[in-house]
Amino acid sequence: MISKQIDLFTKDINIPEDSSTLHITYEDKRVEMSIEEIFDAERFDSFIGVTYSITPEFMNEYLSKFDSSLVIVGIFDENSRYEANLMAKNIQSQFARDLSLEAVELYQDLSTGVKDKLDKKKMEVKVPTPFTIHSKFYLLENSEGENRIILGSANLSNRAFDKKIPQFENILIFDNSPLYEIYLEYFEEDLSPILSDYFPSEVLKLNAREIKKITKDEVVNIDRVFALTNENIEKIRSKAPLDTINNLKEKVAIGAVPDSIFNEMKNIDSDKGLIDNTQKEKTQIDDMAYELVKESINPRLKVPNLKKTLDIPKIVSKKLKVISSSIQEEHLLRMELYSKPRERNLASEKTGLFVPMKSNKNRLQVFGKKASADEVKESLGILNRFMSTFDDFVYKYNDGYGQRIMEVLLYAFTSPFLYELKQMLELPESRLDIPQFLFIGGTAGSGKSSLLKVLTKMIGLDDKPYWVFDSLYEGHNDKSNKINILRSWMSEENVNPIMVDEINPWFFTNNNYGTDLIKTVANKNVNQVSASPVLIGTTNSDGYSLPAEARRRSYFLKIDKIFDPDHRRDSQKVYQNIYDEINDTLFLDFIYRMSLRLENSDEYDWNHFSESCGLIDFLYQAREIFKEYYRESNMPLPRYFPTDRYSDDSESAQEKWRKLYKSSSKQYFTFDEKSNHLFFKLSTIDENSFQMYGGKKLSQIYADAMPQKILIGSSQGVTDIELDTNGFFEWIDESNPFKDYYKNSLLDYYQNQKSQFEENNTEIIFKLEKLSDDESLLKKYLEHIPDDIVLSVDEDILKLDKPGFYEWQGLEYKLSLFSRIFGG
């Protein structure tokens, strides 16, 4: 760490005259030595130092006296104590130093003489990329072969060598010791390959230009000839991170840094929430520690002293509760939006939605505002450009895919009103058709997180964006606590939608978590509807699996086409440009228009049924408002505009079973001729898969996905499931190979067992018992023989119309010669 030295220790701190916090040994004896004697620049002319931190004063006063010096600063960062992604965190810390201009601050405080040495490479400052070094050792040498090694705890600062500072340091000094060669070899072989310049290249370029402008005498005599301008500083800030990236590339190329760092960099945000929360907690704990120091002293005494009675455990316990509470509250803080339909009055521009005033949180102001025609048209143009990014950069994009993305936007826009829409329905049980949960299923790289980011900005939530599911709560019983947080939010009157990214598969597969939450929230709002928010969450499409009762109460949209990696750079640039232009103008106008419709609710259809799935299309009025937007803006309705609600949860389930049937598992589907049902051995799914989804077997996920109308009986707790054959194949949209089973079996019996039949030109007669002795099976055969060819069924004798039977079976019917002649 390189920083300005701030002396917090005043002259009032008294170390006894006969004591010292500095313990120096030289050649195995304790001694007293000054900094000049330790770092003897008259005897030694070169210096290599590995330190934890350094100050500009130390460089100016002591290191500048050496003919050549190389300083390696270990760059410790607080984040390095988190074990995951350590190398990536070190890169992140380097970026932070680049952006915070730490190197510039040091540079500004260096003397002109040191700046001259930097230009001539007689003094260099290096840092380990992407590692940290906690070692402290200093190597001094001269041209005559003498050397010195200094070991110990002291960093390169005046304070570290001050024996009156209340910080103990130990220093060991050896001249011409074998340790010198050992540490020099360690430095050259282990540390040198990972070192990079501490000062950004732009700083060194500016330094070189300025040094050329001054004379040799000025270098020696002028303390500070020039300083960096604000323009210089911003240029350095913008370019410094590029140095870090180029240094990293170089280190990986020569093998000094393993290429596993790239995977760490990809995953660095996985534990950022933990670091952020811990740092917030540390700040508050530091504040508490300062307070404890102050509270320990009796302020009434002229000479300060410790209080005689001080209940430290009680004070600490009280303050820790405050810290824990404030951290949790800050992390889980949601932007507020309140619905008060009774106060809706559009004549006074009151939409019925309100947000707290920024200047006074206890007062509410109206939310929602009518936009001008130009503002609406401009917003639609931005929306069209955003939707075009999917068309331009997504593999196998089609209009249906774009319509699902637009459906998500319609849901988000309508979300503050969903509970009101439930109240508008004629039948209470239809309220389950209006789900308070929207799940967006997609594979990695399909842009789910980017979609959430856009949505949060479009509805004015960019100050408090979406939550990453795994960061909601971390610690003991984290699963239950995550659900409890969501349950608490869903019971609030705050109608701002809850945006959650990357919901874990266990949320869907464990009935005690997602299913229970969804059912509880939905059932609560059937008979007594009250203001409450919705949840919009993304998840891996393969991880989405809910039983039928939870699927009915939620909305699933599959958005799983990935962005073309070959155009990632272009797509990200286009996306960022569009994101920068997005605002909440259209959403505020939508609030106004939907409020107007609700105020005049009798004039609108709130019970519009979907043609595709037979459920209430709860977004119907939202679709109508957007159609107004396009008409008023003289813009055609886009192809990506959805005209009806979707049933992707059913389609996802169909796809699961369709793939299962068409795969190697086809052999495990068994047709039962007695019942005309299809049996499937569920256990084979688990036998052929080693995956577990959130603690649930894969077989149970498939069982949950099967519609009840196709199941014969219950699929719970059994190894086989029994299916309606015709219904199953119709559902997965595959031809039924058993459709003509009885017809073909009867034909086969007729052709191969002629002796069992009595027949003439008009009739076929045979005993049913010859076909089968199983009454249930015979019943199935009779059910599948057309009634118009059955002449009679007498006990076990079946008479069939022969021409009709031949026509049914597709056989060529020919009369005998006698019959053709005499018409018999």
HELIX and SHEET records of a PDB file:
HELIX    1   1 ILE A   35  ILE A   38  1                                   4    
HELIX    2   2 PRO A   56  GLU A   61  1                                   6    
HELIX    3   3 LEU A   63  LYS A   65  5                                   3    
HELIX    4   4 GLU A   78  ARG A   81  5                                   4    
HELIX    5   5 LEU A   86  SER A  100  1                                  15    
HELIX    6   6 GLU A  102  GLN A  108  1                                   7    
HELIX    7   7 THR A  112  ASP A  119  1                                   8    
HELIX    8   8 ARG A  159  PHE A  161  5                                   3    
HELIX    9   9 PRO A  178  TYR A  186  1                                   9    
HELIX   10  10 PHE A  187  LEU A  191  3                                   5    
HELIX   11  11 SER A  192  ILE A  194  5                                   3    
HELIX   12  12 SER A  201  LYS A  212  1                                  12    
HELIX   13  13 LYS A  216  ASN A  221  1                                   6    
HELIX   14  14 ASN A  230  ALA A  253  1                                  24    
HELIX   15  15 ILE A  261  LYS A  266  1                                   6    
HELIX   16  16 ILE A  268  ASP A  271  5                                   4    
HELIX   17  17 LYS A  272  GLU A  295  1                                  24    
HELIX   18  18 ILE A  312  HIS A  331  1                                  20    
HELIX   19  19 PRO A  341  GLU A  343  5                                   3    
HELIX   20  20 LEU A  346  SER A  348  5                                   3    
HELIX   21  21 ALA A  373  PHE A  393  1                                  21    
HELIX   22  22 ASP A  399  THR A  414  1                                  16    
HELIX   23  23 SER A  415  PHE A  417  5                                   3    
HELIX   24  24 LEU A  418  GLN A  423  1                                   6    
HELIX   25  25 PRO A  428  ASP A  433  5                                   6    
HELIX   26  26 LYS A  448  MET A  458  1                                  11    
HELIX   27  27 PHE A  469  SER A  471  5                                   3    
HELIX   28  28 ASP A  478  MET A  490  1                                  13    
HELIX   29  29 PRO A  505  THR A  509  1                                   5    
HELIX   30  30 ASN A  511  THR A  515  3                                   5    
HELIX   31  31 ASP A  516  ASN A  527  1                                  12    
HELIX   32  32 SER A  541  GLY A  543  5                                   3    
HELIX   33  33 ALA A  548  ARG A  552  1                                   5    
HELIX   34  34 PRO A  565  HIS A  567  5                                   3    
HELIX   35  35 ARG A  568  GLU A  581  1                                  14    
HELIX   36  36 THR A  585  GLU A  599  1                                  15    
HELIX   37  37 SER A  601  GLU A  603  5                                   3    
HELIX   38  38 TYR A  620  GLU A  632  1                                  13    
HELIX   39  39 ASP A  648  LYS A  662  1                                  15    
HELIX   40  40 SER A  664  TYR A  668  5                                   5    
HELIX   41  41 SER A  683  GLU A  687  1                                   5    
HELIX   42  42 LEU A  698  ALA A  705  1                                   8    
HELIX   43  43 THR A  725  TRP A  731  1                                   7    
HELIX   44  44 TYR A  741  ASN A  752  1                                  12    
HELIX   45  45 LYS A  754  GLN A  756  5                                   3    
HELIX   46  46 LEU A  768  LEU A  771  1                                   4    
HELIX   47  47 GLU A  775  HIS A  784  1                                  10    
HELIX   48  48 ASP A  787  ILE A  789  5                                   3    
HELIX   49  49 LYS A  802  GLN A  809  1                                   8    
HELIX   50  50 LEU A  817  PHE A  822  1                                   6    
SHEET    1   A 9 LYS A  29  VAL A  31  0                                        
SHEET    2   A 9 LEU A  22  TYR A  26 -1                                        
SHEET    3   A 9 GLU A 169  ASP A 175  1                                        
SHEET    4   A 9 ASN A 147  GLY A 152 -1                                        
SHEET    5   A 9 PHE A 137  GLU A 141 -1                                        
SHEET    6   A 9 SER A  46  THR A  51 -1                                        
SHEET    7   A 9 SER A  68  VAL A  73  1                                        
SHEET    8   A 9 MET A 123  PRO A 128  1                                        
SHEET    9   A 9 LEU A 195  ASP A 197 -1                                        
SHEET    1   B 3 TYR A 338  SER A 339  0                                        
SHEET    2   B 3 LEU A 353  PRO A 356 -1                                        
SHEET    3   B 3 LEU A 364  VAL A 366 -1                                        
SHEET    1   C 5 TRP A 467  VAL A 468  0                                        
SHEET    2   C 5 ILE A 498  ILE A 503  1                                        
SHEET    3   C 5 LEU A 535  THR A 539  1                                        
SHEET    4   C 5 PHE A 437  GLY A 441  1                                        
SHEET    5   C 5 TYR A 555  LYS A 558  1                                        
SHEET    1   D 3 PHE A 669  ASP A 672  0                                        
SHEET    2   D 3 HIS A 677  LYS A 681 -1                                        
SHEET    3   D 3 ASP A 720  ASP A 724 -1                                        
SHEET    1   E 4 PHE A 757  GLU A 759  0                                        
SHEET    2   E 4 GLU A 763  LYS A 767 -1                                        
SHEET    3   E 4 ILE A 797  ASP A 801 -1                                        
SHEET    4   E 4 VAL A 790  ASP A 794 -1                                        
END                                                                             
